[in-house]
Amino acid sequence: MKVYIAMLLQLMIWSGYTFIEWLSKYDQLLFKVLMFFVFFYLAIIIGNYIMKSIRKTCFVTALSLSLYGSLHLTMSLMGV
């Protein structure tokens, strides 16, 4: 159950990142990369707070990021 909650919260974090990235579409690439690392750090901290295991946290964060990335790529290729 902890993995499920962490995954949902991290998917919300990635959605927030996409929204903030959309709001800052005219920013330089460096600032977008820095913003990604801030959101990545936030996802790691929240996942570690819930699961209390670094190994599980890294696995769930990588899984949620790849799931969200694939969904985001699929939607952008479909034109939605």
Biopython code that builds the backbone (N, CA, C, O; Angstrom):
import numpy as np
from Bio.PDB.StructureBuilder import StructureBuilder

atoms = [
    (1, "MET", "N", (0.824, -1.194, 0.000)),
    (1, "MET", "CA", (0.000, 0.000, 0.000)),
    (1, "MET", "C", (0.874, 1.266, 0.000)),
    (1, "MET", "O", (0.508, 2.279, -0.596)),
    (2, "LYS", "N", (2.019, 1.198, 0.667)),
    (2, "LYS", "CA", (2.917, 2.356, 0.705)),
    (2, "LYS", "C", (3.462, 2.671, -0.688)),
    (2, "LYS", "O", (3.622, 3.834, -1.057)),
    (3, "VAL", "N", (3.745, 1.615, -1.453)),
    (3, "VAL", "CA", (4.260, 1.817, -2.813)),
    (3, "VAL", "C", (3.201, 2.494, -3.668)),
    (3, "VAL", "O", (3.515, 3.392, -4.449)),
    (4, "TYR", "N", (1.966, 2.078, -3.530)),
    (4, "TYR", "CA", (0.865, 2.667, -4.290)),
    (4, "TYR", "C", (0.680, 4.143, -3.953)),
    (4, "TYR", "O", (0.501, 4.966, -4.851)),
    (5, "ILE", "N", (0.721, 4.479, -2.686)),
    (5, "ILE", "CA", (0.560, 5.878, -2.262)),
    (5, "ILE", "C", (1.729, 6.726, -2.762)),
    (5, "ILE", "O", (1.536, 7.840, -3.249)),
    (6, "ALA", "N", (2.937, 6.190, -2.637)),
    (6, "ALA", "CA", (4.112, 6.921, -3.112)),
    (6, "ALA", "C", (4.038, 7.127, -4.618)),
    (6, "ALA", "O", (4.374, 8.202, -5.117)),
    (7, "MET", "N", (3.603, 6.109, -5.340)),
    (7, "MET", "CA", (3.482, 6.209, -6.799)),
    (7, "MET", "C", (2.459, 7.284, -7.182)),
    (7, "MET", "O", (2.713, 8.088, -8.079)),
    (8, "LEU", "N", (1.321, 7.300, -6.517)),
    (8, "LEU", "CA", (0.313, 8.315, -6.822)),
    (8, "LEU", "C", (0.810, 9.729, -6.521)),
    (8, "LEU", "O", (0.593, 10.649, -7.310)),
    (9, "LEU", "N", (1.467, 9.896, -5.398)),
    (9, "LEU", "CA", (1.997, 11.222, -5.060)),
    (9, "LEU", "C", (3.074, 11.656, -6.046)),
    (9, "LEU", "O", (3.137, 12.824, -6.429)),
    (10, "GLN", "N", (3.909, 10.726, -6.450)),
    (10, "GLN", "CA", (4.952, 11.081, -7.408)),
    (10, "GLN", "C", (4.359, 11.391, -8.780)),
    (10, "GLN", "O", (4.867, 12.266, -9.481)),
    (11, "LEU", "N", (3.315, 10.704, -9.170)),
    (11, "LEU", "CA", (2.648, 11.046, -10.434)),
    (11, "LEU", "C", (2.042, 12.442, -10.367)),
    (11, "LEU", "O", (2.013, 13.160, -11.366)),
    (12, "MET", "N", (1.558, 12.825, -9.188)),
    (12, "MET", "CA", (1.064, 14.196, -9.010)),
    (12, "MET", "C", (2.206, 15.200, -9.112)),
    (12, "MET", "O", (2.034, 16.289, -9.659)),
    (13, "ILE", "N", (3.363, 14.836, -8.588)),
    (13, "ILE", "CA", (4.535, 15.715, -8.682)),
    (13, "ILE", "C", (4.934, 15.896, -10.139)),
    (13, "ILE", "O", (5.218, 17.016, -10.564)),
    (14, "TRP", "N", (4.961, 14.808, -10.916)),
    (14, "TRP", "CA", (5.333, 14.913, -12.333)),
    (14, "TRP", "C", (4.285, 15.717, -13.105)),
    (14, "TRP", "O", (4.626, 16.435, -14.045)),
    (15, "SER", "N", (3.025, 15.601, -12.720)),
    (15, "SER", "CA", (1.997, 16.422, -13.363)),
    (15, "SER", "C", (2.218, 17.897, -13.053)),
    (15, "SER", "O", (2.060, 18.754, -13.923)),
    (16, "GLY", "N", (2.585, 18.187, -11.806)),
    (16, "GLY", "CA", (2.911, 19.562, -11.433)),
    (16, "GLY", "C", (4.112, 20.085, -12.188)),
    (16, "GLY", "O", (4.147, 21.253, -12.575)),
    (17, "TYR", "N", (5.099, 19.227, -12.400)),
    (17, "TYR", "CA", (6.266, 19.629, -13.185)),
    (17, "TYR", "C", (5.862, 19.981, -14.618)),
    (17, "TYR", "O", (6.326, 20.979, -15.169)),
    (18, "THR", "N", (5.009, 19.171, -15.209)),
    (18, "THR", "CA", (4.565, 19.444, -16.576)),
    (18, "THR", "C", (3.803, 20.761, -16.651)),
    (18, "THR", "O", (3.967, 21.525, -17.602)),
    (19, "PHE", "N", (2.978, 21.024, -15.656)),
    (19, "PHE", "CA", (2.232, 22.281, -15.626)),
    (19, "PHE", "C", (3.165, 23.480, -15.485)),
    (19, "PHE", "O", (3.007, 24.478, -16.189)),
    (20, "ILE", "N", (4.134, 23.385, -14.581)),
    (20, "ILE", "CA", (5.084, 24.478, -14.390)),
    (20, "ILE", "C", (5.951, 24.658, -15.624)),
    (20, "ILE", "O", (6.281, 25.786, -15.991)),
    (21, "GLU", "N", (6.326, 23.556, -16.270)),
    (21, "GLU", "CA", (7.113, 23.647, -17.497)),
    (21, "GLU", "C", (6.304, 24.336, -18.603)),
    (21, "GLU", "O", (6.848, 25.111, -19.389)),
    (22, "TRP", "N", (5.015, 24.048, -18.653)),
    (22, "TRP", "CA", (4.149, 24.697, -19.639)),
    (22, "TRP", "C", (4.050, 26.199, -19.357)),
    (22, "TRP", "O", (4.020, 27.006, -20.287)),
    (23, "LEU", "N", (3.999, 26.574, -18.073)),
    (23, "LEU", "CA", (3.935, 27.997, -17.730)),
    (23, "LEU", "C", (5.236, 28.726, -18.062)),
    (23, "LEU", "O", (5.224, 29.929, -18.322)),
    (24, "SER", "N", (6.351, 28.009, -18.053)),
    (24, "SER", "CA", (7.646, 28.640, -18.316)),
    (24, "SER", "C", (8.196, 28.210, -19.668)),
    (24, "SER", "O", (9.373, 27.868, -19.781)),
    (25, "LYS", "N", (7.366, 28.226, -20.673)),
    (25, "LYS", "CA", (7.782, 27.722, -21.985)),
    (25, "LYS", "C", (8.832, 28.597, -22.657)),
    (25, "LYS", "O", (9.497, 28.139, -23.585)),
    (26, "TYR", "N", (9.002, 29.844, -22.217)),
    (26, "TYR", "CA", (9.988, 30.734, -22.829)),
    (26, "TYR", "C", (11.294, 30.789, -22.044)),
    (26, "TYR", "O", (12.187, 31.564, -22.388)),
    (27, "ASP", "N", (11.417, 29.983, -21.002)),
    (27, "ASP", "CA", (12.651, 29.959, -20.217)),
    (27, "ASP", "C", (13.746, 29.207, -20.960)),
    (27, "ASP", "O", (13.484, 28.448, -21.893)),
    (28, "GLN", "N", (14.967, 29.436, -20.525)),
    (28, "GLN", "CA", (16.106, 28.743, -21.125)),
    (28, "GLN", "C", (16.125, 27.281, -20.674)),
    (28, "GLN", "O", (15.542, 26.922, -19.650)),
    (29, "LEU", "N", (16.803, 26.455, -21.457)),
    (29, "LEU", "CA", (16.878, 25.022, -21.181)),
    (29, "LEU", "C", (17.544, 24.751, -19.826)),
    (29, "LEU", "O", (17.139, 23.828, -19.120)),
    (30, "LEU", "N", (18.536, 25.522, -19.462)),
    (30, "LEU", "CA", (19.226, 25.329, -18.190)),
    (30, "LEU", "C", (18.255, 25.425, -17.016)),
    (30, "LEU", "O", (18.321, 24.620, -16.087)),
    (31, "PHE", "N", (17.362, 26.399, -17.055)),
    (31, "PHE", "CA", (16.420, 26.584, -15.960)),
    (31, "PHE", "C", (15.383, 25.462, -15.927)),
    (31, "PHE", "O", (14.918, 25.077, -14.854)),
    (32, "LYS", "N", (15.024, 24.943, -17.090)),
    (32, "LYS", "CA", (14.105, 23.809, -17.123)),
    (32, "LYS", "C", (14.752, 22.553, -16.548)),
    (32, "LYS", "O", (14.094, 21.769, -15.864)),
    (33, "VAL", "N", (16.034, 22.363, -16.824)),
    (33, "VAL", "CA", (16.753, 21.213, -16.281)),
    (33, "VAL", "C", (16.886, 21.348, -14.765)),
    (33, "VAL", "O", (16.690, 20.376, -14.035)),
    (34, "LEU", "N", (17.215, 22.535, -14.295)),
    (34, "LEU", "CA", (17.297, 22.762, -12.854)),
    (34, "LEU", "C", (15.948, 22.537, -12.185)),
    (34, "LEU", "O", (15.879, 21.970, -11.094)),
    (35, "MET", "N", (14.888, 22.974, -12.829)),
    (35, "MET", "CA", (13.546, 22.771, -12.286)),
    (35, "MET", "C", (13.211, 21.275, -12.233)),
    (35, "MET", "O", (12.568, 20.819, -11.287)),
    (36, "PHE", "N", (13.645, 20.508, -13.249)),
    (36, "PHE", "CA", (13.414, 19.069, -13.232)),
    (36, "PHE", "C", (14.110, 18.429, -12.032)),
    (36, "PHE", "O", (13.529, 17.577, -11.359)),
    (37, "PHE", "N", (15.346, 18.835, -11.764)),
    (37, "PHE", "CA", (16.060, 18.258, -10.635)),
    (37, "PHE", "C", (15.421, 18.632, -9.301)),
    (37, "PHE", "O", (15.470, 17.841, -8.359)),
    (38, "VAL", "N", (14.826, 19.808, -9.201)),
    (38, "VAL", "CA", (14.105, 20.191, -7.983)),
    (38, "VAL", "C", (12.897, 19.283, -7.790)),
    (38, "VAL", "O", (12.657, 18.805, -6.681)),
    (39, "PHE", "N", (12.136, 19.037, -8.850)),
    (39, "PHE", "CA", (10.978, 18.165, -8.748)),
    (39, "PHE", "C", (11.401, 16.714, -8.507)),
    (39, "PHE", "O", (10.722, 15.987, -7.783)),
    (40, "PHE", "N", (12.511, 16.287, -9.104)),
    (40, "PHE", "CA", (13.030, 14.942, -8.878)),
    (40, "PHE", "C", (13.427, 14.765, -7.418)),
    (40, "PHE", "O", (13.126, 13.737, -6.811)),
    (41, "TYR", "N", (14.095, 15.756, -6.856)),
    (41, "TYR", "CA", (14.479, 15.721, -5.450)),
    (41, "TYR", "C", (13.251, 15.665, -4.555)),
    (41, "TYR", "O", (13.221, 14.920, -3.576)),
    (42, "LEU", "N", (12.241, 16.453, -4.892)),
    (42, "LEU", "CA", (10.997, 16.446, -4.128)),
    (42, "LEU", "C", (10.324, 15.074, -4.172)),
    (42, "LEU", "O", (9.804, 14.602, -3.161)),
    (43, "ALA", "N", (10.335, 14.437, -5.341)),
    (43, "ALA", "CA", (9.756, 13.099, -5.474)),
    (43, "ALA", "C", (10.529, 12.086, -4.630)),
    (43, "ALA", "O", (9.929, 11.218, -3.996)),
    (44, "ILE", "N", (11.850, 12.196, -4.621)),
    (44, "ILE", "CA", (12.671, 11.286, -3.814)),
    (44, "ILE", "C", (12.390, 11.486, -2.326)),
    (44, "ILE", "O", (12.239, 10.515, -1.586)),
    (45, "ILE", "N", (12.321, 12.722, -1.896)),
    (45, "ILE", "CA", (12.090, 13.017, -0.472)),
    (45, "ILE", "C", (10.731, 12.494, -0.025)),
    (45, "ILE", "O", (10.625, 11.863, 1.026)),
    (46, "ILE", "N", (9.692, 12.751, -0.814)),
    (46, "ILE", "CA", (8.353, 12.287, -0.441)),
    (46, "ILE", "C", (8.278, 10.760, -0.457)),
    (46, "ILE", "O", (7.691, 10.158, 0.442)),
    (47, "GLY", "N", (8.871, 10.135, -1.473)),
    (47, "GLY", "CA", (8.869, 8.681, -1.520)),
    (47, "GLY", "C", (9.620, 8.062, -0.359)),
    (47, "GLY", "O", (9.179, 7.059, 0.202)),
    (48, "ASN", "N", (10.745, 8.645, 0.007)),
    (48, "ASN", "CA", (11.522, 8.124, 1.128)),
    (48, "ASN", "C", (10.800, 8.346, 2.453)),
    (48, "ASN", "O", (10.916, 7.529, 3.366)),
    (49, "TYR", "N", (10.065, 9.432, 2.563)),
    (49, "TYR", "CA", (9.300, 9.699, 3.785)),
    (49, "TYR", "C", (8.202, 8.648, 3.975)),
    (49, "TYR", "O", (7.913, 8.244, 5.101)),
    (50, "ILE", "N", (7.600, 8.213, 2.881)),
    (50, "ILE", "CA", (6.506, 7.240, 2.968)),
    (50, "ILE", "C", (7.040, 5.825, 3.155)),
    (50, "ILE", "O", (6.546, 5.083, 4.005)),
    (51, "MET", "N", (8.048, 5.445, 2.367)),
    (51, "MET", "CA", (8.471, 4.049, 2.347)),
    (51, "MET", "C", (9.619, 3.718, 3.295)),
    (51, "MET", "O", (9.787, 2.553, 3.656)),
    (52, "LYS", "N", (10.398, 4.682, 3.701)),
    (52, "LYS", "CA", (11.514, 4.488, 4.640)),
    (52, "LYS", "C", (12.583, 3.525, 4.117)),
    (52, "LYS", "O", (13.257, 2.856, 4.900)),
    (53, "SER", "N", (12.734, 3.458, 2.791)),
    (53, "SER", "CA", (13.757, 2.597, 2.197)),
    (53, "SER", "C", (14.287, 3.277, 0.945)),
    (53, "SER", "O", (13.529, 3.609, 0.034)),
    (54, "ILE", "N", (15.585, 3.477, 0.913)),
    (54, "ILE", "CA", (16.201, 4.165, -0.224)),
    (54, "ILE", "C", (16.058, 3.347, -1.500)),
    (54, "ILE", "O", (15.765, 3.899, -2.561)),
    (55, "ARG", "N", (16.263, 2.034, -1.408)),
    (55, "ARG", "CA", (16.194, 1.167, -2.585)),
    (55, "ARG", "C", (14.784, 1.170, -3.195)),
    (55, "ARG", "O", (14.629, 1.303, -4.409)),
    (56, "LYS", "N", (13.763, 1.024, -2.347)),
    (56, "LYS", "CA", (12.378, 1.048, -2.841)),
    (56, "LYS", "C", (12.017, 2.426, -3.385)),
    (56, "LYS", "O", (11.312, 2.547, -4.387)),
    (57, "THR", "N", (12.508, 3.456, -2.714)),
    (57, "THR", "CA", (12.220, 4.819, -3.155)),
    (57, "THR", "C", (12.793, 5.071, -4.543)),
    (57, "THR", "O", (12.110, 5.627, -5.404)),
    (58, "CYS", "N", (14.028, 4.671, -4.766)),
    (58, "CYS", "CA", (14.640, 4.865, -6.087)),
    (58, "CYS", "C", (13.911, 4.063, -7.152)),
    (58, "CYS", "O", (13.714, 4.550, -8.265)),
    (59, "PHE", "N", (13.508, 2.841, -6.827)),
    (59, "PHE", "CA", (12.783, 2.016, -7.784)),
    (59, "PHE", "C", (11.434, 2.627, -8.124)),
    (59, "PHE", "O", (11.083, 2.725, -9.300)),
    (60, "VAL", "N", (10.673, 3.040, -7.119)),
    (60, "VAL", "CA", (9.343, 3.614, -7.360)),
    (60, "VAL", "C", (9.450, 4.949, -8.084)),
    (60, "VAL", "O", (8.611, 5.254, -8.931)),
    (61, "THR", "N", (10.461, 5.750, -7.772)),
    (61, "THR", "CA", (10.641, 7.026, -8.460)),
    (61, "THR", "C", (10.972, 6.808, -9.932)),
    (61, "THR", "O", (10.429, 7.490, -10.801)),
    (62, "ALA", "N", (11.857, 5.863, -10.211)),
    (62, "ALA", "CA", (12.181, 5.553, -11.612)),
    (62, "ALA", "C", (10.967, 4.990, -12.341)),
    (62, "ALA", "O", (10.736, 5.309, -13.508)),
    (63, "LEU", "N", (10.199, 4.161, -11.661)),
    (63, "LEU", "CA", (8.996, 3.588, -12.260)),
    (63, "LEU", "C", (7.948, 4.657, -12.537)),
    (63, "LEU", "O", (7.358, 4.683, -13.618)),
    (64, "SER", "N", (7.714, 5.532, -11.577)),
    (64, "SER", "CA", (6.705, 6.578, -11.784)),
    (64, "SER", "C", (7.144, 7.565, -12.860)),
    (64, "SER", "O", (6.319, 8.036, -13.643)),
    (65, "LEU", "N", (8.434, 7.880, -12.904)),
    (65, "LEU", "CA", (8.930, 8.795, -13.928)),
    (65, "LEU", "C", (8.827, 8.172, -15.316)),
    (65, "LEU", "O", (8.454, 8.852, -16.272)),
    (66, "SER", "N", (9.152, 6.895, -15.435)),
    (66, "SER", "CA", (9.042, 6.239, -16.747)),
    (66, "SER", "C", (7.592, 6.068, -17.157)),
    (66, "SER", "O", (7.268, 6.216, -18.336)),
    (67, "LEU", "N", (6.716, 5.761, -16.219)),
    (67, "LEU", "CA", (5.287, 5.645, -16.527)),
    (67, "LEU", "C", (4.719, 6.983, -16.970)),
    (67, "LEU", "O", (3.999, 7.062, -17.966)),
    (68, "TYR", "N", (5.044, 8.032, -16.230)),
    (68, "TYR", "CA", (4.531, 9.349, -16.594)),
    (68, "TYR", "C", (5.131, 9.830, -17.915)),
    (68, "TYR", "O", (4.438, 10.440, -18.730)),
    (69, "GLY", "N", (6.405, 9.558, -18.122)),
    (69, "GLY", "CA", (7.045, 9.949, -19.383)),
    (69, "GLY", "C", (6.432, 9.240, -20.574)),
    (69, "GLY", "O", (6.214, 9.848, -21.622)),
    (70, "SER", "N", (6.155, 7.953, -20.415)),
    (70, "SER", "CA", (5.551, 7.224, -21.532)),
    (70, "SER", "C", (4.128, 7.688, -21.797)),
    (70, "SER", "O", (3.716, 7.781, -22.953)),
    (71, "LEU", "N", (3.373, 7.981, -20.750)),
    (71, "LEU", "CA", (2.026, 8.520, -20.951)),
    (71, "LEU", "C", (2.064, 9.905, -21.593)),
    (71, "LEU", "O", (1.258, 10.218, -22.470)),
    (72, "HIS", "N", (3.002, 10.720, -21.149)),
    (72, "HIS", "CA", (3.146, 12.067, -21.703)),
    (72, "HIS", "C", (3.553, 12.007, -23.179)),
    (72, "HIS", "O", (3.030, 12.763, -23.998)),
    (73, "LEU", "N", (4.474, 11.122, -23.514)),
    (73, "LEU", "CA", (4.903, 10.955, -24.895)),
    (73, "LEU", "C", (3.769, 10.421, -25.768)),
    (73, "LEU", "O", (3.581, 10.876, -26.896)),
    (74, "THR", "N", (3.023, 9.465, -25.247)),
    (74, "THR", "CA", (1.899, 8.907, -25.995)),
    (74, "THR", "C", (0.846, 9.977, -26.290)),
    (74, "THR", "O", (0.339, 10.069, -27.407)),
    (75, "MET", "N", (0.528, 10.776, -25.283)),
    (75, "MET", "CA", (-0.482, 11.825, -25.481)),
    (75, "MET", "C", (0.009, 12.895, -26.432)),
    (75, "MET", "O", (-0.776, 13.431, -27.214)),
    (76, "SER", "N", (1.294, 13.217, -26.384)),
    (76, "SER", "CA", (1.797, 14.245, -27.286)),
    (76, "SER", "C", (1.870, 13.730, -28.734)),
    (76, "SER", "O", (1.689, 14.501, -29.677)),
    (77, "LEU", "N", (2.134, 12.439, -28.905)),
    (77, "LEU", "CA", (2.147, 11.879, -30.265)),
    (77, "LEU", "C", (0.732, 11.760, -30.836)),
    (77, "LEU", "O", (0.541, 11.835, -32.049)),
    (78, "MET", "N", (-0.249, 11.576, -29.964)),
    (78, "MET", "CA", (-1.645, 11.478, -30.423)),
    (78, "MET", "C", (-2.225, 12.862, -30.721)),
    (78, "MET", "O", (-3.258, 12.979, -31.381)),
    (79, "GLY", "N", (-1.566, 13.891, -30.241)),
    (79, "GLY", "CA", (-2.036, 15.258, -30.501)),
    (79, "GLY", "C", (-3.069, 15.750, -29.502)),
    (79, "GLY", "O", (-3.810, 16.691, -29.785)),
    (80, "VAL", "N", (-3.124, 15.118, -28.334)),
    (80, "VAL", "CA", (-4.096, 15.512, -27.318)),
    (80, "VAL", "C", (-3.525, 16.600, -26.457)),
    (80, "VAL", "O", (-4.191, 17.073, -25.536)),
]
sb = StructureBuilder()
sb.init_structure("model")
sb.init_model(0)
sb.init_chain("A")
sb.init_seg("    ")
for serial, (resi, resn, name, xyz) in enumerate(atoms, 1):
    if name == "N":
        sb.init_residue(resn, " ", resi, " ")
    sb.init_atom(name, np.array(xyz, "f"), 0.0, 1.0, " ", f" {name:<3s}", serial, name[0])
structure = sb.get_structure()
